[in-house]
Amino acid sequence: MYVHHRPGKRSPQNALTAAAELVLFSFAALLLLSLSGGLFSPQALAYEEDIEKEAVKAAIEAFLHSYAEEAMLYIDSDQTVCTVAAPEIVRTQDSSQVFTISGKDVTLAELQENIRYVEKKAMFYSAVRRMQEIYREDLRLSYRYTLTLKENTCHASVTEAASFYYTDSERPSVYETIYSIDLVKIGEQWLVADITDGSRFDSLYKKDPAFEVDAALAEFEANLHTEACSISAPYDETPEADVLWIPYYGANAAAYAYTYSRQSTDTDRADFYNPQFKSYAGRGGDCMNFVSQCMWAGFGGSQAQASVEGKAVPMDTEGDSQWYGRSAGSDTEAALGWISCQSFRLYLTGALDGAGTEGSNASCDTGMYATILDVGTGSPITGVPAESLVGAAAHVEGVGGNYAHAIILTAATGTSRSEIWFCSHTKDLTHVKLGDYYFGPMKVYIPRYMRLSTEQTASIQPDRVLPAAVSSPAEVGFHMEGAPADLTLSITAPGETAGETLFFENSQSCSVEYFFSTAGLYRIDCSATLEGTEEAAQSTFYILCYEPPVRTSAAQETEAPEEASDEPLPNSVPPDWLFS
C-alpha cells in the first residue's frame, strides 16, 4: 500500500466495494469448479478455503489502512470500515447474536465496543503525534498473515510493516506492528470484531470503560511540557589515573544498530539480524541482546568470528557481574546481563530496578561505567548534551510493564522525544521517533568507558559508517587508542573473497573515501602493528549498503501542511495508567 501525506476525509466506499467484488469473484470461481469437478471435490473445498482467506485479508487490510491513515497521517478516516461496527451492520443486525471466539461466547454488541475503543485509540495517537509535530510521508504498508479459519469466526496474527520518511529526516524508517485480530462472518461478509497490538496502551486502556480520549490527551499534554529527568550516575565521571580503560563511541553503536535493523518492509528477520550472535527472538525477545551488541560495538568490539566466540574485550567476563554475548554456534548461553533488561540493571548497579549503588558502575575492577538517567512520563531527556544520547541504551515500557523493553537511541537533534530516534529488535523498528511510540517513563544508560584488567598493546577503534545507499561514497577507516603504528585497512565487497588493501605507516588513524556500488555487507578488516613488535592488533566490522525506498513526495517538507497543522486538537489529558 502507498499513501501520500494529504489531509482530508477518507470514504469507506472503495474498501467496501473491493471486498464486495472479491466475494462476487469467489462465487464465480466456485461455480466454475462445481461444473468441472463437483462442488465438494477436494480441489473445490481447498479453493473455497483459499477464497475465504482472501476475503478475510481484504477485510483486515481495508480496516488497517483506514486506521493507519488516521493514526499516522492524521486523515479523518472511518474506523468502522469492514468491521462489526459498520453503520449497515449496526442498523440491520441483532446486537444480541452470539459468536464463540477463543472458547468464549460474546455478543455482537460486545464486539462492537471493541471497535469503538479502536476509534478512540486512533484519535489519541493522531492527536499526540500532532502535538509533538511528528509528520511523515511516503507511507507504505505490507502484511504477513497466520490465519485460523472456522465456520463463522477467524483468528489472525498479522505483522504489519510500515515504511515511510519523517518530514525532518532523510533516512528511511521502518515500523513493525504485530496485531492479534478476530473476525466474524455475518452473511457472506467477513468483519473485524476485535484487535490488539499487544501494546502497553491496550493492556491499560482496552478494558477500561472509563477511558476518555480528551482526559488522556490533556494528561499527555501536561506531561509533555514538564521536565522530569534526573541523573543518578554522574555524566562527567572519569576513571582514576591508574585504571586501564577504553572509551565509548556512541556513533559506532548507532551505526551497528542501523546495520542490523530492518531496512525495508520485505526484509526477512534472518536477513538483517547479525548471524554471528545467538538470536533470542521467540525465546523471550531479542531486545536486550541487540542493545548489548550495539553497546559492545560502541566500545570497539570486533566482529571477527574468533573475537565473538572467544568473548574478547570489550565483553566483560571477570568478577561477580559479567556482560558477554555468545556466538550463534555456541552451546552455552550469554550472560544474563547481556540478554535481560533486569539483569543488565543488576550488572550495572547491583539492583534489579537500576537504583543500586553497587555493580559495575561502583566497581574499581573491570566493567562498564554508564551515566544513568531516570526520565518521567512524557518528559524530554535533559541534563546531558543531546549528542551524548546517540548510542545510549534505554529501557521503556513493554508487555511486562515499565522498563521491560530495551531500545538503542540512534540519532538526536534535541532532547524532546520527537527529536530522538531509536532502533530495536522484536519488535523490529528502524529509525523511529521516541515520541511516536514510547510516552511512558524511561531509564536511559549512556555508556562512558569500559575498565580493563590488562593493558592492550594496541587498541583499535573502527570508525563505523552508517548504512550507505547504493551508488554513494563514504569515508571508511579506523583509529588507534595509543601510540602510532603501521596500519592496514582492507575492504571486501559482498560476494567477494579478497578485498582492496591499503597501508599506512606510523600513523594513529587511516581512512579512505570508498564508493559503495553493490547492496549487501562490506567487510572491513583493520590491523595495527606497533613499531618493534611482530604482533598485530586485529579488528573487523561491517558496513551495510542498501537500496533505499524511493521518496516520491514532490516536496520534502520540514513541517506539517497548513491544513493539517491548523486542525484543532481536543482539549485533553492522558490517564495515569497510560504511562505507568
N, C-alpha and C positions, 0 to 999 in steps of 0.2 A: 504494500500500500504506500502511496505517496500523498502527503497532504501538505500544501503550501500554507504558510502562516498568513491567514487572512481572516479578519473579524467578520462576523455575520451570523445568520441563523441557518442551521442545517435542517433540511426537511428529511423526515424518515422515509419519504416515499420511495426513493431509489433503492434503499436497502430492502424494504418490504417487497418491492417489485422483483428484485433479484431473487429473493427467497421463493416467491410465488413461481417464477419462471423455472427454478430448479425443481420444484415439486411437479410441475407440468411435464418437464423433461423426463423425470423419473417414471411417471405413469406411461409415457410414450415408450420408453425403453423396456419397461416390464411387459407392455402389450406385445412388443415385437418378440420378446423372449417366450411369452406364452404361446404365440403362434408357431415358433420354431422348435421349441423343446419342451414345452409344458411349464405352466406357471410355478409348479412345485418341484421342478428339477433342481439338483444341487447347484447348477450354474445360475438358475433364476434366483434361488434363495440367497446365494452369495452376492449376486449383483444387487438384489434388493437391499441387503445389509449395507453394501457399499454406498448405495444411493441415500440410505437413511443417514449414514455417517457424513456424507457430503452436505446433506441438509442441516445436520447438527453444526457442522463447521461454518456453514453460511450464516446461521443464526448467531453463533458466537462472535464471528468476525464483524458482522453488522453492529452488534452491541458494543464490542470493544473499540471499534473505530469511532463510534459516537462518544464513548467515554474519553478516549484519547483526545479527541477534538476539543472537548470542554476542559479536561483537567490539564492538558499540556499546551494547547494552542489558544484556549480561552474563547472558543467559539461557542455561542449559546446553542447547545445541541440537545436533542431529545434522548434522554437516558432510558426511555421505555421501549426503544426500538427492538423488535424481536424478543420481547420479554412478556412475562405473565401480567405485567402492569400496563401493557399497551392499551390505549383507550378502547379499542374494539373488543378486547378480551374482558376488560372490567365491565363493559356495557352488556356483553352478551352471555357471559359465563356465570354459573352459580359459584359464588365465592366459598361455599361450604364443601365443595367437592374435595375428595381426599386423594393424595398421592403418597406412595411409600418411597421415601428417599433415605438411603443409608440405614434401612431397617426401622425407620420411624415414620409414623403417619403424620402428615402435615396437610393443612387445608390450603386451598388456593389463596385465601385471604392472608395467611401467614407468609406464603411465598411472595405475595405482592408487597408485603412490608420489607422484605429483603431488598427489593428493587428501589423502594423509596429511600432506604438507607444509602444505596449507591448514588442516588441523585444528590443527596446531601454531601456525600464524600467527594463527588466530582466538583460540586460548588465550593467546598472547603479548599481542595487542592488548587483549583483555579485561582481563588482569592489570595491564598497565602503566597503563591508564586508571583502574582502580580504585585502584591505588597512589597516583595523583595526585588521587583523589576527583573525577573528572570524570564527571558523570552528566547524562543528557539524557532528554527526554520528548517525546511527540507526534511520533514519528519517522514520516515518510512517504517512500516511495521511488518514483521514476519512472524509466523506461528509454527510451533511444533505441538503435536497432539498425542495424548493417550486417551482412548475412549472406551468406556464400558457401557454397552448398549443393552437396555432391557425393553420390555414391551412398550411402555409409555414413559420411561424415565431414562436418563443417560447421565453418567458422571464423566466429566472431562478434566484431565490435568493438562493445562495449556501453558506453554512457555512462550511469552511474547518478547521478542527482541525489537527494540526501537532504536533506530539510528537517526541522528539529527546533528545540527550545528547550533550552538548558542550564538546569539547575535553579537556577542562581545568576545568570541573566540574563533580562531582559525583551525583549531584541532577538532576532528570529528568525535562525537560522543556516542556511546552505546549503552543502553539501559535495559536490563533484563527484569521481567516480572513473571513470577510463576503463579498462575491462577488455579484455584480449585473451583470448578463450575458444575452446578447441577441444572439439568434441563428437564422439562416435561413435554409430553406430546398432547396437544389438545386438537382434536380433529385430525387434520393432516399436517399440522404445523408444529415444529419444534420451537420451544420458547425457553429462554434463560429464566431460571427460577431462583437461583442463589449463586453468589460469587464471593470469594475471598481471596486475598493475595498473601495471606499469612503475615501481614504487617502488624506492627505494634498498634497502629491506628485501628485496625479491625479488631484486634483482641480486646481493646479497651472500649471502643465505641459501638461495635456492631450490635451487641445485645443490650445496649443501654437505651431504654425507652426515653430517657430524659435528655438524650443528646440533641442539642440545638446548635445549628451552624453559626448563628450570629454570636452566641455566647462563646463558642470555641474560637472564632476569629478575633473577638475582642481580647481574649486572653492571649492569643498568639501575638497580636499587635503590641500589647503591653510588654511581653517578654522580649520582643524584637528590639525594643528601644531601651532595654535595661542591661547594663554591663554587669555580668555576674561571672567573673573569671578570676580565679586565684591561683597563685603559683605555690606548689607545695614542695618543690625542689628547685634550688636557685638556677637561673638561666646562665649566669656567668661563672659557674663553678669550673675550676680548672684543676687538673691533677697536681699533686705535690711534686716538688722538684725532682725527687729521686724515683718517681713512678714511671715505668715504661708504658707508653700508651700510643694508640693510633686515633686520629681524628675521624669525625663523621662528615660525610659529604651528602647532604640531603638531595642534591640534584641527581646524584648517581642512583639513589634509592628510587627517585621518581622515574628515572629513565628505565630502570629494571621493571618497575610497575607497569609502565606503558608497553614495554616489550612483551610482557607475559599477561596482557589483558586482551579481551576480545576486541578485534579491530573492525569487524563488520558483523551484521546480523546473521550471516550464513556461515560463520566460522564455528566449527565444532570445538568443544572444550579440549579435546585431545590435541588440537592443532595450535592452541595458544598457552596451555599450562606448560611450565618448564618440565620436560620429560626426565631431567636429571634427578628431580626430587620426588619423593612419595607424595601422592595426592590424597587428601582426606575428604574430597568431595564424595558425598554419600556415606561418609564414616564420621558424621558429626560436623562436617563443614570444613572447608579449606581456608577459611578467612584468616586465622592467625598464622597458619603455616605460610600463606602467601605474604602476609605483612612481615613476618620474620625474615623471609627470603629477601624482601626489599631492604630491610634494615641491614642485613648481612652484606648486601651489595653496596650499601652506603658506607660500610666500614672497609670496603675494598675486597670483599670475598671473591675468590677466583672460581670460575665455572669449569676449570679443568676437572675432568672426572675424578682424578686421584685426590684432588683437594676436597671435593664434595664427599667422596667415600671415606676419606681419612679424617673428616671433621676438623679440617685445618683452621687456624686463626683466619678470620675473627670469630669463629664459633668458640663458645666458652665451655670447656669440658672439665674444668677444675673446680674444686671446692664443693660445698653443700648445694649451692644453687648453680644449675647449669643451663646452657642455652645452645642447643645444636640441632640441626636437621639431619635427615637420613636420606641417602640416595635411593632412587626408585628400586634398585635391585637388592637393597639391604633386607636381611631377615630380622632386623631389630627396628624398634620404633624411635622416633625423635624424642628429645627431652620434652616433658610436658610444657615447660616454659616456652617452647618453640611453637607449639600447636594449640595451646589453650589460652583463652583470654585471662581467666582467673589465675592460671599458673604463671603467665607472664607477669602479672601484677605481683604475685608471690616472689618470683625471681628478682624483680626489680626492687621491691620494698619490704619483703618478708611478711606481707599480709595479702590475703585474697582480695580485699577491697581496694588495694593500692594505696592505702593510707598509712602503711607501716613505716618504721624508721630503721629497719634492718635491710637485709637483702643486698643485691649488687650495688645499689646506689650508696649504701652506707659503708661498703666494704673497702678495705685497703688492699685486698687481694685482686685477683683477676676479675674481669666482668665489665658489664656496660654501666655507664652513668648516663642518665637522661633527666632533663627537666620535665616536671610533671605539672600539667595544668588541669584544674577542675573547672569545667565550663557549665554554667547553669542553662536551664531550658531557654532556647531561642537566642541566647547571648552570643555576641561576637567573641572571637578568641583574641583577647587583648593581653597586654603586659609583656609581649615579646615582639620583635620585628616581624612583619608579615612574611618576609623572605625566609625566616627560620622555620616557618610552617611547612615548607616544601621538603618532603621526605619524612615528615613526622607521622607517627602512628596514632590512631585514635580508636578508642572503644566507645561504641554508640549503642543505641537501643536495638535489640534483636528479639527473636521469638522468646528467648529466655529472660527478657527483661532489660533493664538498664545495663549498659556496658557489656552486653552479651555478644556483640559482633565487632570484628576488627576491620578497619579500613586503613589505607595509606593515603595521606594527603600529597597531592602531586603538583599543584600549581596554586598560586595565591597572588592576587592583585591588591588585596586589602585584608582586613581582619573579620569582616562580616561573612556570614555563611553563604551569601550569594556571590562572594568574591574568592571563594576557596573551592578547588576541585579535588576529587578523590578517585581512586580505583579500588576495586575489591573483587574477591572471588566468592563464589557461592553465597549470595547472588553475584553474578558476573557483571560488573559495571565498569565502564571506562570513561574517564574524564567527565564525571558528573558533578554538579554543584552540590555542596553540602545542604544548602537551603532548599534544594529540590526534593530532598529525600529524608534528611535527619533533622528534626526540630528539637529533640529532647536533650537532656544533659549528656555531656561527654567527658571522657578523660583523654587528654592529649599528651603524648610522650615525644619529646624532642631529643633523640639521642645526641650526645655531645662527644663522647670518646669511649674507647674500649681499653681497659687496663690489661697489660700483658705480663706473663710471669717470666719470660725470657726475651732478650733483645733480638730483633730481627736484623740480619746483616744488611738487608736491603728491603725496603717496604714499597711495593708498587701500588699506586692508586690509579686505576683506569679512569679515563675521562669519558664516562659513558655518554652515549648520544641518544637523545630521544628518537623513537622510530622515525625513519625518513621516508618520505613519499618516493615512489618510483621516479627515476629521472631527476633526482635532486642531489646536490652536493652537501657535504657536511665535514667538519673538522673531526678527525679521528686520531686519538693518541692516548698517552698516559704520562704521569709524572712521578717523581720519586719523593719519598719522605726520608731525607737523609743526604748523604754525600753524593756527588756526581758519579756517574757510572757509564759504561758502554751499553747503549740501549738498542734493542732490536724490536721492530714493530712489523707484524705480519697480518695481512688482511686476506681472508679466504672467502670467496663468494659462494652463495648457495649452490650445491651440486658439484662444487669443485673439490679436489683433494689437495691441491697445492695453492698457496697464496702468494701475493705480492709482498716482498720483504724489503724493509728499509733499515739502514743502520745509522746510529747517531753516536759519535764518540764523546766521552767525558761530558755528559750533559745530565741535567736533572729533569728534563722533560723532552718530549718529542710529539710532533703532530704532523698530519698531512691532510690536505683537502682531498676527499675521496668522492667520486661520483657513483651513486647507488643506482644501478640500472635494472636489477632483477629482484622481484619480490621474494622474500624469504629472510632467513637469518644469516648474517655475515659473521664469521668467527674472527675475533681479534685476539692474537697471541702476543703477549708482552714479555720481554726478557730484559734483565739488568744484571750486568757483571761488574762488580767493584774492582777497581784497579788493584793488582797484586793478588787477586784471588781467582780461582777457577770455577767456583760455584756461582751459578746464576739464579737469581730470584725469578720465578715464573708467575704469570697470571693470565687468565683467559676470560673474556667476556664476549657478548654477542650484541649486535645491532640489528634491529628489525627494519626491513624495507617493505613497505606495504602499498597497495593500491588504495588511495583514499576514495571515499564515496564522492560522486560528482555533486558539487554545490551548484544547484540550478537557480537559486534566487537571483533575480536581476540586480537587486541592491542588497548588499550585506550590511544591514542596519546595525547600529550600535545601541539603539534604544527602540522601544515599542512603537508600532504605528500609532498615530494620534488617536484613531478611533478606539483602539484597544485600551490605551493608557488613560483616556478620559472617562472610561466607563466607571461609574461609581461602584465602590465596594460596599458590602453590607457592613453596618456597624456591628462589631463583633469582638469575641474573646474566647480562646480555646480552654477547655476544662482541664483541671489538674491532672487527670489521668492520662491525658494525651502525651505528656512529657515525663511521666513517672515510670 
